[in-house]
Amino acid sequence: MSTALEAPDTGTQGTSLAENAYLLLRDRLIMLDIKPGDPINDGQIAAELGIGRTPVREAIKRLESDHLVVSYPRRGTFATGVDITQLANVSEIRELLEPLASRRAARMASPKLREELREVAAAISGLEAHDAGQQELMRYDIQVHRLIYRAAANPHLEDVLIRYDNLATRIWCHMLDKMPSVTGHVAEHAELLTAIADGDADRASALALHHVVSFEESIRKVL
């Protein structure tokens, strides 16, 4: 992640063609660049990426397990709808696991990652002056969460949390037009990142829980 807190590049960064296709499609689906209900045409995607259909089909199978696309016999594959009724279920899991990840990150992060956490926290503190758009802010939010999960140093926890954060972000993006500025929501991360960098596991855990709870409350206010 850029310590200048640039909006993430959703292009190919994986280690294989299938991984690259998966990462690109996943982030497009999360940010609703591919809208709910849109068809997923493997031939068109393969042509766009300049790769064969096989790695694209492998990527689509992974996206199905992430609940981001759904396939119907003889009809094709489509981006899943955004089900607001799943908000409580997603939040329940995140309320348990996000504090765990932040607590682990405070204990386990390497010196290099702690330096990166501090630099990102400083960059987030300047977001209001940056005047970033809503979509750009949400991209920052995704990267901050992924940085925390990486710092937690548990690949299984990281994998699960990425999947549920993706679903939560998709709900947020779906409601974005109804939301007031999300700058405050993203800015909350500065204090959390600093607590993790300082090794304050209790504070990091408490701040992570507050962040997830306030996310759900913010969504429910505009339903």
Buried (B, 14 or more C-beta within 10 A) or exposed (E): BEEEBEBBEBEBEBEEBBBBBBBBBBBBBBBBBBEBEBEBEBEEBBEEBEBEEEBBBBBBBBBBEBBBBBEEEEEEBBBBEBBEEBBEEBBEBBBEBBBBBBBBBBBBBEEEBBEBBBBBBBBBBEBEEBEBEBBBBBBBBBBBBBBBBBBBBBEEBBEBBBBBBBBBBBBBBBBBEEBEEBBEBBBBBBBBBBBBBBBBBEBBBBBBBBBBBEBBEBBEEEE
